[in-house]
Amino acid sequence: MFNIVTNNFFIVLATRSDERGLECQKLYNYFTLNGWMAVNDIRDADFVIFAAVFYLCYEDDNCIDVIKHYARKMKRSARVVITGCMPDEVSLKLSKICDFTFIPPTDLDKLDQMLKSRIKFSEVKDVNRIEAKQIFYRPIIKRLLISRAKFIRWIEGFRINRNIFFRAYNYLLNLFWRIIFVKAYINPQVLNYGSGYFYLMISRGCLRTCSYCIIKEFIGNVKSKPQTEILGEFRHGLSLGEKVFSLVSEDAGCYGLDLQRTSAELLKELFSTGKNSDFKLIIPNFSAQWFIEYYEELEDIFTENVGKVSYFHIPIQSGSQKILNKMNRNYNIKDVKESLRRLQKRTPNLNLGTDIIVGFPGETEEDFLESKHLLNDVRFKFVDIFQYEDRPGTVSSNIDLKISVETQGRRKRELLKIQNTRVPASVLLSKVQDITSNLF
């Protein structure tokens, strides 16, 4: 508990995340409704909130750098709250930078007691846009911070192992291919993040227990918003003339299971409600488990509304059934590939995206070959490829047969080469122009 003398606040969105961005906007509304004033200079702030997601090592370093940067400028009396998904080792590092209170995203109503709020956090409506000028995200700054963090790790590695020249060669090789295959990293959400979208938060949490994930610990099981509320927000967006709607959820596929509803029912209602309107819908984070579960319904929905689907994202993670089992991803890869090929046959213009993790513990060359087959067989429009990293407290961190960083880098480049053939150079040019226009 603390005494409030003045009422100035400052919010920092330290990572690119639809969920964190919308939370920041809701927090901004919460503070202003309770009489607080947003300031543009953190030196004037009495209350500072950092929103971040610590899910990869270089993201940890990036977010820590951002917090360290602002912490140097804060006045000592400022109260600091960090929200997001934060492992213990990151908390320890941050405790050496500043005193703070950590609040998971699902417990933000704890602010009510801290601020002695007249209007409770639970009473503040969910938001559909990130509008506050004080809440910003700069992709170019993030890329520079990530590059800096990786470079420091690379330098530190000299003292641990590997010949300096080999490590330098591998670092530069990865950088070269990253530039050459930049278009394989581009997906529609990155292009317009924070602008141009009308967000529909449909649920929080998920029902998965992936062996490599630390986020579930902080977000818990799925908690769905009633369908009537979502449809009400959707109608409101349509009445405002909004053209692009993006669902927001850690796993859109398991929406409604806590309410005896399904994600297929929600999609059907959304398209039915907007059947006479000109709009596009982005459907991210739809787990392959639920894609298979509801496939027959989804096929009809997408076939009838393919012109209204901007992007459908199914994070599959691996083409190897053995690796999927180790990841605790509950689906059969043969069923996923068969259903996706069926869907593509009926809707050839549907923009499909996926995520792939390379170098999961125990991934053999045969397992990796299955991931290559997946990209060749299904031919996704957009693919995000991640190199596996151990996260303390996860099941996978205790699995033996770790894959070297060099092998992971090679496998990532091989997948990028496959995906690179999917996007013509003319499309790349237009996308790069879009990206540069959103950097500042």
C-alpha positions, 0 to 999 in steps of 0.5 A: 500500500502507498500514498498517492501524492500526484496522479501521473502514469506511464505505460511501456509496451515492451514486446510485440503482442496483441494481448499485451497491447490491448491490456495496455490500452485497457490499463490506460483507460482504467487509469484515466477513468480513475483521475490519473493523467498519462505523461509523455516523459517517464520522469514525471510518472508516479506509477509505471507499468511495463507489459512484456512476454518473456518466452524466448531468451533473446526476448528476455534480453530485449525486454530487460534492455527496454525496462533498464532503459526506462528505469534509469530515467524514473524517479526513485519514488515511482511505483513500478508494476510489471505484467506479462509472463515472467520466469523466475530467472528474469524476475531475479535480473529485473530485481537488480534494476528496480523495485517492482511488483509483478502481476500476471495478466489474469490478476490485474484487478489487484491494481484496485487495492494498490490504487484505491480505485473508485472504478474497478479494473473489472468494470472497464470495458475491453478495448478494440483498438490501441489508440493511446499515443503513450502506448507504442511499439517500434519494430525497428527498435526491437530488432536492434535490441534483439540483434544487440542481445544476440551479439552479446551472447555470441561474444560471451560464447567465445569464452565458453566454447567453439573456435572464434572464427567458426562462431564468427562465420556462423553468426554472419552466415545466419545474418546473411540468410536472414536478410536474403529470406526476410520475406519468409518472416513477413505475415499480415499481423506484423505489417499493420500491428497497432494500426488498421485492425479492430480487435475482438478479444474472444478468450484468455488462456488455453487448454494445452500443456505444451512441454516447452511453454512457460506461458500457460503458467501465467494465463491458466485455462481458457476463459471465454467471453460470451458470444453475445458480447463478441458479436456486439463488439463486431456489430459496433465495429461494422457500424463504424465502417471497420474493414479488418477484424482480428480475433485475439486469443492464446488459442482461438480453437478452444474458444467456448469450451468453458461455456459449452460453445465452440470456435466453429459456432463463433466463426459461423455467427461472425460471418453470418452477422457480417454477410452483407458487409465488406470486411476481412477477418484474421484468425490467429492461433487456431490450434491444430487439435481443434482444427481437426476436431471441427474440420467438417464445420470449418471446411464449409465455413471457409468455403462459403466465406473465403473472400472474407478471411484475410489470414488463418493461422494454425501453429503446427510446430513440427511435421514429425509425429514423434516430436509432436508427441514429445511436445505434448501437442495432441493431434495426428500430423497425418490428419492435419496434413490431409485436412489442410490439403482438402481445405486448400483444394476447396479454397485455393485462395485462402491465406494459411500460416503456421509456426515451426520449431526446429531443434526440439530435443531429440529431433533427428534429421529424419524428424526434420525431414518431416517438417520439410515435407510439411511445408512442401506438401501444404504450401503455407503462405506465411511461416514463422520459424523458431529455434528451440530454447530451454525454458526453466521449469518446462518439461522439455528442458529436462529432455536429453539429446539437445540439438546444437545451435549450429544445427538449429540454424542450418535447419532453420535456413533450410526451411526458409529456403523452402518458404522463400519460393512461396512469395514472388519478388514483387510481393516482397517489394510491396510488403517491405514498403508497408513495413518501412511505413510502419517503423516510426 
